[in-house]
Amino acid sequence: MVPALRYLVGACGRARGGFAGDFPGASGLASGRPRPLCGGSRSASTSSFDIVIVGGGIVGLASARALILRHPSLSIGVLEKEKDLAVHQTGHNSGVIHSGIYYKPESLKAKLCVQGAALLYEYCQQKGISYKQCGKLIVAVEQEEIPRLQALYERGLQNGVQGLRLIQQDDIKKKEPYCRGLMAIDCPHTGIVDYRQVALSFAQDFQDAGGSVLTNFEVKDIEMAKESLSRSIDGMQYPIVIKNIKGEEIRCQYVVTCAGLYSDRISELSGCSPDPRIVPFRGDYLLLKPEKCYLVKGNIYPVPDSRFPFLGVHFTPRMDGSIWLGPNAVLAFKREGYRPFDFSATDVMDIIINSGLIKLASQNFSYGVTEMYKACFLGATVKYLQKFIPEITINDIFRQVAVRGLSWLWQQPMKVSDNNIYCFLWCCFALLLTGSTCSFK
């Protein structure tokens, strides 16, 4: 046994079926990190598994849960670099359950989104996880957006999204009394949920079925066992060696990597291609003051521009009753940087040298500068939001800054000097990337 590892070992018992409703062992909600369970088919001293999943976010935990429910005789472990599970992308998102309207018909994304939304609602009901099927309006506020809106509606129908309908101004006001628009798509099956709570419930199911979760295990290397070791029984049975930054080892037969923002680097460690490379973008949200939350009932989205890989600034209700406004899309100095000035020299150099960011920035320079400007100056974002809800003013909004699993609320806009420094730094960085020149007057 490697004593520094924290093992959360699953209890006895095997799953009797495939998906959410077939497994009777887990009950109640998962809150906080998964509780240590005693017993199980593997002792706490075991450091070898049939299958190891790298990454304790919602994708890794869902993969681990599915594997152990389908193959209960296998020993399966999840490795997570943080001390808790699901604290990065899983815990830093808007919490929207998308219906599947945006994706190309017949694509895997479209099929998985439509089917996944239905399965997620079913799972939440069975586990008692709170969610709200509050619906969504995708609203056209300009005449030129209507053809794109109609094309999106047709795409949603092809994808099999249930309940879609095109509605006019009067019906928009019935759904969202304070929203203004020329035409909208009504998506009644869109909802919201706390995805970290879902992920922790997946972890509990996985542990109850006999799986093991190892936290504080940051993977540094993945390699095949050396020849001298492979002659041993353990070496032949578990030929893959996974090492962490402390020099500790886990051995296994197969590795599944679900490493989120580090997917490319972990893929390269496992001997696979690192492409496509990860380029980190941070999305900043504003927060509507509690006394103004009556202005928004459900999700309100703009008509997306197909030229860009973002859905645009939108209105998102949260499970705690708050309303988020955003996000923008700003290039980040760090892969897990949730504050404006979080910085990693390694991540920045990786962006410049290995990614396709230079091409992306040169093709979308004006869009990127606009996003940076909106990130720096609150009034610019509010002006955009007023296209949908004219009653919103700059005094109705907080800035929200996500710091890992927490949120800091600033009741006043950032100091102008701080914003100007941030905007200036990113403009300089973008200019260096693209080789563009400009003059400041």
HUWOGI-V383668 format. One record per residue. N is the residue number from 0. RES is the residue in one small letter. PHI is phi in degrees with one decimal (* if undefined). NEAR is the number of other ideal C-beta (glycine too) atoms within 12 Angstrom. D_LAST is the distance of its C-alpha to the last C-alpha in Angstrom with 1 decimal. Layout:
n & res & phi & near & d_last
N & RES & PHI & NEAR & D_LAST
N & RES & PHI & NEAR & D_LAST
This chain:
n & res & phi & near & d_last
0 & m & * & 18 & 65.3
1 & v & -92.9 & 23 & 62.0
2 & p & -65.6 & 11 & 62.1
3 & a & -74.9 & 18 & 58.3
4 & l & -73.7 & 30 & 57.8
5 & r & -102.3 & 27 & 57.7
6 & y & -98.0 & 35 & 59.9
7 & l & -114.0 & 38 & 59.9
8 & v & -93.3 & 35 & 63.1
9 & g & -71.0 & 43 & 64.1
10 & a & -81.1 & 27 & 67.3
11 & c & -65.5 & 18 & 70.4
12 & g & 115.3 & 23 & 70.7
13 & r & -123.0 & 24 & 69.6
14 & a & -72.2 & 34 & 67.7
15 & r & -112.0 & 15 & 69.8
16 & g & -168.4 & 18 & 67.4
17 & g & -90.6 & 18 & 64.1
18 & f & -119.9 & 23 & 61.5
19 & a & -52.2 & 29 & 60.7
20 & g & -75.8 & 18 & 63.9
21 & d & -88.2 & 22 & 66.2
22 & f & -107.3 & 32 & 65.7
23 & p & -89.1 & 18 & 67.6
24 & g & -76.8 & 28 & 66.9
25 & a & -99.4 & 36 & 63.6
26 & s & -138.7 & 15 & 63.5
27 & g & 78.2 & 17 & 61.2
28 & l & -94.9 & 21 & 57.5
29 & a & -94.9 & 32 & 55.9
30 & s & -122.2 & 20 & 53.9
31 & g & 69.7 & 19 & 52.2
32 & r & -81.0 & 29 & 53.1
33 & p & -58.4 & 41 & 56.3
34 & r & -74.1 & 22 & 59.3
35 & p & -63.7 & 22 & 61.5
36 & l & -117.2 & 29 & 64.5
37 & c & -95.6 & 15 & 67.8
38 & g & 79.1 & 17 & 70.2
39 & g & 96.3 & 31 & 69.0
40 & s & -81.5 & 26 & 70.2
41 & r & -130.4 & 32 & 68.4
42 & s & -78.7 & 17 & 68.8
43 & a & -66.4 & 22 & 66.0
44 & s & -85.2 & 14 & 67.0
45 & t & -73.4 & 27 & 66.3
46 & s & -126.2 & 31 & 63.3
47 & s & -137.4 & 33 & 63.8
48 & f & -139.8 & 40 & 63.2
49 & d & -67.1 & 32 & 63.8
50 & i & -132.1 & 35 & 60.2
51 & v & -120.7 & 44 & 57.1
52 & i & -104.3 & 45 & 53.9
53 & v & -92.6 & 44 & 50.8
54 & g & 121.5 & 43 & 48.4
55 & g & -105.6 & 51 & 49.3
56 & g & -90.7 & 41 & 46.8
57 & i & -66.7 & 40 & 47.9
58 & v & -70.7 & 32 & 48.3
59 & g & -64.6 & 44 & 50.3
60 & l & -70.5 & 44 & 52.5
61 & a & -64.8 & 37 & 53.1
62 & s & -65.1 & 32 & 54.1
63 & a & -63.0 & 47 & 56.4
64 & r & -62.2 & 47 & 58.0
65 & a & -62.8 & 33 & 58.6
66 & l & -64.1 & 34 & 60.2
67 & i & -74.7 & 44 & 62.5
68 & l & -73.4 & 35 & 63.6
69 & r & -83.8 & 22 & 64.5
70 & h & -132.4 & 21 & 66.0
71 & p & -66.3 & 31 & 67.3
72 & s & -81.2 & 17 & 69.5
73 & l & -83.8 & 29 & 66.5
74 & s & -92.2 & 34 & 65.0
75 & i & -132.1 & 45 & 61.2
76 & g & -127.1 & 47 & 58.7
77 & v & -114.0 & 51 & 55.0
78 & l & -107.4 & 48 & 52.8
79 & e & -132.4 & 43 & 49.8
80 & k & -75.6 & 32 & 47.6
81 & e & -86.3 & 28 & 46.8
82 & k & -78.5 & 21 & 49.5
83 & d & -125.5 & 28 & 49.2
84 & l & -89.8 & 47 & 48.9
85 & a & 57.8 & 42 & 46.2
86 & v & -103.0 & 32 & 43.4
87 & h & -108.2 & 36 & 40.5
88 & q & -59.0 & 34 & 39.7
89 & t & -62.5 & 36 & 42.8
90 & g & -96.9 & 32 & 41.8
91 & h & -130.5 & 36 & 38.1
92 & n & -153.6 & 30 & 37.9
93 & s & -78.9 & 36 & 38.0
94 & g & 77.9 & 34 & 41.8
95 & v & -83.5 & 38 & 41.9
96 & i & -93.8 & 38 & 45.1
97 & h & -77.0 & 36 & 43.8
98 & s & -89.9 & 40 & 46.2
99 & g & 104.9 & 36 & 45.4
100 & i & -78.3 & 43 & 43.8
101 & y & -83.0 & 36 & 40.7
102 & y & -87.8 & 27 & 42.5
103 & k & -60.0 & 19 & 43.9
104 & p & -56.3 & 23 & 47.5
105 & e & 72.7 & 13 & 50.2
106 & s & -77.0 & 16 & 47.8
107 & l & -64.5 & 15 & 48.9
108 & k & -58.6 & 19 & 45.9
109 & a & -62.9 & 26 & 47.0
110 & k & -64.7 & 20 & 50.6
111 & l & -67.5 & 19 & 49.9
112 & c & -67.9 & 31 & 47.5
113 & v & -65.0 & 36 & 50.0
114 & q & -68.4 & 21 & 53.0
115 & g & -65.8 & 28 & 51.2
116 & a & -62.0 & 35 & 50.2
117 & a & -63.5 & 26 & 53.9
118 & l & -66.7 & 22 & 55.2
119 & l & -67.6 & 40 & 52.7
120 & y & -58.5 & 28 & 53.8
121 & e & -63.5 & 19 & 57.4
122 & y & -64.3 & 33 & 56.9
123 & c & -62.4 & 29 & 55.3
124 & q & -64.1 & 18 & 58.2
125 & q & -68.4 & 24 & 60.8
126 & k & -95.6 & 33 & 59.2
127 & g & 74.9 & 17 & 58.3
128 & i & -84.9 & 36 & 54.6
129 & s & -67.7 & 23 & 52.7
130 & y & -153.1 & 31 & 50.4
131 & k & -133.9 & 27 & 49.3
132 & q & -93.1 & 27 & 49.4
133 & c & -89.4 & 32 & 47.0
134 & g & 79.2 & 33 & 45.8
135 & k & -150.0 & 44 & 42.4
136 & l & -111.2 & 45 & 40.8
137 & i & -103.4 & 48 & 38.3
138 & v & -110.2 & 44 & 36.7
139 & a & -92.2 & 35 & 35.1
140 & v & -108.0 & 30 & 32.8
141 & e & -125.0 & 19 & 31.7
142 & q & -60.5 & 13 & 34.1
143 & e & -69.5 & 13 & 32.8
144 & e & -83.4 & 28 & 33.6
145 & i & -62.9 & 23 & 37.3
146 & p & -59.4 & 17 & 38.4
147 & r & -66.4 & 26 & 36.9
148 & l & -64.6 & 36 & 38.7
149 & q & -65.2 & 21 & 41.9
150 & a & -65.0 & 24 & 41.7
151 & l & -66.9 & 38 & 41.2
152 & y & -61.1 & 28 & 44.2
153 & e & -62.9 & 18 & 46.3
154 & r & -63.2 & 31 & 45.2
155 & g & -60.8 & 36 & 46.3
156 & l & -63.1 & 24 & 49.7
157 & q & -63.8 & 22 & 50.2
158 & n & -80.7 & 32 & 49.5
159 & g & 81.6 & 23 & 52.1
160 & v & -70.1 & 35 & 50.0
161 & q & -81.5 & 23 & 52.3
162 & g & 78.0 & 22 & 51.9
163 & l & -65.4 & 32 & 48.8
164 & r & -154.9 & 24 & 48.4
165 & l & -86.0 & 27 & 45.9
166 & i & -127.4 & 29 & 45.6
167 & q & -99.5 & 21 & 44.2
168 & q & -56.1 & 20 & 42.5
169 & d & -62.7 & 15 & 45.7
170 & d & -72.8 & 21 & 46.6
171 & i & -59.5 & 31 & 43.1
172 & k & -67.0 & 19 & 43.6
173 & k & -68.5 & 17 & 47.0
174 & k & -78.4 & 30 & 45.6
175 & e & -134.0 & 34 & 42.4
176 & p & -57.6 & 19 & 42.8
177 & y & -101.8 & 30 & 39.2
178 & c & -89.8 & 41 & 37.6
179 & r & -114.5 & 26 & 36.4
180 & g & -172.6 & 36 & 36.6
181 & l & -85.4 & 26 & 38.1
182 & m & -159.2 & 32 & 40.1
183 & a & -151.2 & 41 & 40.7
184 & i & -97.3 & 45 & 42.7
185 & d & -94.0 & 37 & 45.0
186 & c & -113.3 & 41 & 45.8
187 & p & -69.3 & 25 & 48.5
188 & h & -91.4 & 35 & 49.3
189 & t & -73.0 & 42 & 45.9
190 & g & -145.2 & 34 & 46.3
191 & i & -137.0 & 39 & 45.1
192 & v & -159.2 & 36 & 46.7
193 & d & -90.3 & 32 & 46.2
194 & y & -68.0 & 38 & 46.2
195 & r & -67.6 & 35 & 46.8
196 & q & -64.9 & 36 & 50.0
197 & v & -62.8 & 42 & 51.0
198 & a & -62.1 & 47 & 50.4
199 & l & -67.7 & 38 & 52.5
200 & s & -68.2 & 41 & 55.3
201 & f & -58.2 & 47 & 55.2
202 & a & -62.0 & 46 & 55.6
203 & q & -65.5 & 38 & 58.6
204 & d & -58.3 & 45 & 60.2
205 & f & -61.7 & 45 & 59.7
206 & q & -68.5 & 45 & 61.3
207 & d & -61.8 & 38 & 64.1
208 & a & -87.5 & 42 & 65.0
209 & g & 106.7 & 39 & 65.4
210 & g & -78.8 & 50 & 61.9
211 & s & -122.1 & 48 & 60.4
212 & v & -116.5 & 49 & 56.8
213 & l & -115.9 & 47 & 55.7
214 & t & -97.2 & 29 & 52.6
215 & n & 55.8 & 25 & 50.9
216 & f & -123.1 & 37 & 51.5
217 & e & -89.5 & 29 & 48.3
218 & v & -68.9 & 41 & 49.3
219 & k & -111.1 & 23 & 48.7
220 & d & -152.8 & 25 & 51.0
221 & i & -130.0 & 32 & 53.2
222 & e & -148.1 & 22 & 56.0
223 & m & -80.3 & 21 & 59.6
224 & a & -60.8 & 27 & 62.3
225 & k & -64.7 & 15 & 63.7
226 & e & -59.0 & 11 & 66.9
227 & s & -64.9 & 8 & 69.0
228 & l & -77.1 & 20 & 68.0
229 & s & -68.0 & 19 & 68.4
230 & r & -76.5 & 13 & 72.1
231 & s & -74.1 & 16 & 72.4
232 & i & -62.0 & 13 & 72.9
233 & d & -66.2 & 21 & 69.6
234 & g & -65.5 & 20 & 67.9
235 & m & -73.6 & 17 & 69.3
236 & q & -79.4 & 20 & 68.6
237 & y & -126.2 & 30 & 65.1
238 & p & -79.6 & 26 & 63.6
239 & i & -98.2 & 36 & 59.9
240 & v & -112.6 & 31 & 58.7
241 & i & -112.4 & 44 & 55.5
242 & k & -110.6 & 24 & 54.3
243 & n & -103.0 & 29 & 51.9
244 & i & -70.1 & 16 & 49.8
245 & k & -92.2 & 18 & 52.8
246 & g & 89.0 & 16 & 55.1
247 & e & -80.3 & 26 & 57.1
248 & e & -127.4 & 33 & 58.3
249 & i & -127.5 & 41 & 59.2
250 & r & -116.4 & 36 & 61.3
251 & c & -159.3 & 37 & 61.5
252 & q & -92.4 & 26 & 62.5
253 & y & -136.1 & 27 & 59.4
254 & v & -124.8 & 38 & 55.7
255 & v & -117.2 & 35 & 53.4
256 & t & -102.3 & 33 & 49.7
257 & c & -136.0 & 37 & 47.6
258 & a & -97.5 & 38 & 44.9
259 & g & 57.9 & 34 & 41.9
260 & l & -68.9 & 32 & 38.6
261 & y & -111.0 & 35 & 40.7
262 & s & -57.3 & 31 & 42.7
263 & d & -67.1 & 27 & 41.5
264 & r & -71.4 & 31 & 42.4
265 & i & -69.0 & 33 & 45.8
266 & s & -59.5 & 26 & 46.5
267 & e & -65.6 & 22 & 46.1
268 & l & -61.7 & 27 & 48.3
269 & s & -83.1 & 29 & 51.0
270 & g & 93.5 & 15 & 51.0
271 & c & -100.1 & 17 & 49.1
272 & s & -72.9 & 14 & 45.9
273 & p & -81.3 & 21 & 42.7
274 & d & -84.2 & 14 & 41.0
275 & p & -77.3 & 14 & 39.1
276 & r & -77.4 & 27 & 36.9
277 & i & -84.6 & 29 & 35.4
278 & v & -117.3 & 31 & 31.7
279 & p & -77.2 & 34 & 31.1
280 & f & -119.8 & 32 & 28.9
281 & r & -105.5 & 35 & 28.8
282 & g & -108.1 & 33 & 29.1
283 & d & -92.7 & 41 & 28.1
284 & y & -111.2 & 37 & 30.0
285 & l & -98.2 & 40 & 29.8
286 & l & -125.9 & 34 & 33.1
287 & l & -74.9 & 37 & 34.4
288 & k & -59.5 & 24 & 36.1
289 & p & -54.3 & 18 & 39.9
290 & e & -72.5 & 13 & 40.5
291 & k & -110.2 & 25 & 38.3
292 & c & -67.3 & 26 & 39.8
293 & y & -65.7 & 19 & 42.1
294 & l & -70.6 & 30 & 39.2
295 & v & -128.9 & 38 & 39.7
296 & k & -102.0 & 27 & 43.1
297 & g & -133.9 & 35 & 42.5
298 & n & -70.3 & 43 & 39.8
299 & i & -125.4 & 46 & 37.3
300 & y & -119.9 & 41 & 35.3
301 & p & -79.2 & 34 & 32.9
302 & v & -74.1 & 35 & 33.9
303 & p & -69.6 & 26 & 32.8
304 & d & -96.0 & 21 & 30.8
305 & s & -65.6 & 19 & 33.0
306 & r & -73.9 & 13 & 30.1
307 & f & -124.2 & 20 & 29.3
308 & p & -86.7 & 16 & 31.7
309 & f & -130.2 & 25 & 30.8
310 & l & -87.9 & 30 & 32.5
311 & g & 91.4 & 37 & 29.4
312 & v & -68.6 & 37 & 29.1
313 & h & -141.6 & 39 & 32.5
314 & f & -102.9 & 46 & 34.8
315 & t & -129.3 & 41 & 37.5
316 & p & -71.9 & 35 & 40.5
317 & r & -115.0 & 33 & 41.9
318 & m & -65.3 & 26 & 45.5
319 & d & -86.4 & 19 & 45.0
320 & g & 94.0 & 18 & 44.0
321 & s & -78.7 & 28 & 40.3
322 & i & -122.0 & 39 & 37.6
323 & w & -95.4 & 38 & 34.8
324 & l & -122.0 & 45 & 31.6
325 & g & 146.1 & 39 & 29.8
326 & p & -96.3 & 31 & 29.3
327 & n & -84.3 & 38 & 25.9
328 & a & -138.9 & 28 & 26.0
329 & v & -121.2 & 39 & 24.0
330 & l & -57.8 & 37 & 25.0
331 & a & -101.8 & 36 & 27.0
332 & f & -79.6 & 30 & 27.4
333 & k & -150.1 & 27 & 31.1
334 & r & -63.1 & 32 & 33.7
335 & e & -114.7 & 31 & 35.1
336 & g & -97.2 & 29 & 32.0
337 & y & -100.7 & 33 & 31.9
338 & r & -114.2 & 27 & 29.4
339 & p & -55.4 & 32 & 25.7
340 & f & -106.7 & 21 & 26.2
341 & d & -62.1 & 23 & 29.5
342 & f & -142.3 & 21 & 29.5
343 & s & -136.5 & 19 & 32.0
344 & a & -61.0 & 13 & 31.6
345 & t & -62.2 & 18 & 34.3
346 & d & -67.4 & 30 & 32.7
347 & v & -65.3 & 27 & 29.3
348 & m & -64.4 & 15 & 31.0
349 & d & -64.2 & 26 & 33.1
350 & i & -60.9 & 33 & 30.2
351 & i & -71.3 & 23 & 28.7
352 & i & -86.2 & 16 & 32.0
353 & n & -103.9 & 21 & 34.4
354 & s & -94.9 & 26 & 32.6
355 & g & -94.1 & 19 & 31.2
356 & l & -65.8 & 32 & 27.8
357 & i & -58.8 & 25 & 26.0
358 & k & -65.5 & 15 & 27.4
359 & l & -61.9 & 25 & 26.7
360 & a & -67.1 & 31 & 23.1
361 & s & -67.9 & 19 & 22.6
362 & q & -79.8 & 18 & 24.4
363 & n & -129.2 & 27 & 22.7
364 & f & -61.9 & 25 & 19.1
365 & s & -65.1 & 19 & 17.5
366 & y & -63.2 & 25 & 20.4
367 & g & -63.8 & 33 & 19.9
368 & v & -64.4 & 28 & 16.3
369 & t & -61.9 & 28 & 17.4
370 & e & -64.4 & 35 & 20.3
371 & m & -65.5 & 37 & 18.3
372 & y & -63.2 & 27 & 16.1
373 & k & -65.4 & 31 & 19.4
374 & a & -67.7 & 39 & 21.0
375 & c & -91.6 & 32 & 18.5
376 & f & -122.1 & 26 & 18.2
377 & l & -59.2 & 34 & 21.7
378 & g & -60.6 & 21 & 20.8
379 & a & -66.3 & 24 & 19.6
380 & t & -69.1 & 34 & 23.0
381 & v & -61.8 & 28 & 24.9
382 & k & -59.4 & 20 & 23.6
383 & y & -68.1 & 28 & 24.9
384 & l & -63.0 & 41 & 28.2
385 & q & -67.9 & 25 & 28.7
386 & k & -62.9 & 26 & 29.3
387 & f & -99.5 & 37 & 32.5
388 & i & -128.6 & 37 & 33.5
389 & p & -61.4 & 18 & 31.9
390 & e & -70.4 & 20 & 33.7
391 & i & -71.1 & 34 & 31.5
392 & t & -123.0 & 18 & 29.1
393 & i & -64.5 & 23 & 26.8
394 & n & -79.8 & 17 & 29.7
395 & d & -93.6 & 28 & 32.1
396 & i & -128.8 & 38 & 30.5
397 & f & -101.4 & 31 & 30.7
398 & r & -85.5 & 35 & 28.7
399 & q & -119.6 & 33 & 31.3
400 & v & -118.9 & 28 & 31.0
401 & a & -80.0 & 32 & 33.8
402 & v & -122.7 & 20 & 35.4
403 & r & 51.8 & 24 & 38.1
404 & g & -90.3 & 23 & 40.8
405 & l & -116.3 & 14 & 39.3
406 & s & -134.6 & 24 & 36.6
407 & w & -107.1 & 20 & 34.8
408 & l & -108.4 & 21 & 33.7
409 & w & -107.1 & 21 & 30.9
410 & q & -77.2 & 15 & 31.5
411 & q & -121.4 & 14 & 28.0
412 & p & -58.4 & 23 & 24.6
413 & m & -54.7 & 27 & 23.4
414 & k & -57.7 & 15 & 21.8
415 & v & -58.9 & 16 & 18.0
416 & s & -63.4 & 12 & 17.8
417 & d & -63.1 & 22 & 20.0
418 & n & -64.2 & 28 & 18.1
419 & n & -64.9 & 19 & 14.8
420 & i & -62.8 & 17 & 16.7
421 & y & -62.2 & 31 & 18.5
422 & c & -63.9 & 29 & 15.7
423 & f & -63.8 & 20 & 13.8
424 & l & -59.1 & 24 & 17.2
425 & w & -72.8 & 34 & 18.0
426 & c & -63.6 & 31 & 14.8
427 & c & -61.7 & 19 & 15.6
428 & f & -63.2 & 27 & 19.2
429 & a & -64.9 & 34 & 18.6
430 & l & -64.7 & 23 & 16.7
431 & l & -63.1 & 19 & 19.6
432 & l & -66.4 & 28 & 22.1
433 & t & -91.8 & 24 & 20.9
434 & g & 75.7 & 13 & 19.7
435 & s & -80.1 & 20 & 16.6
436 & t & -128.5 & 12 & 13.4
437 & c & -155.8 & 14 & 9.9
438 & s & -120.6 & 6 & 6.4
439 & f & -107.8 & 10 & 3.8
440 & k & -112.5 & 3 & 0.0
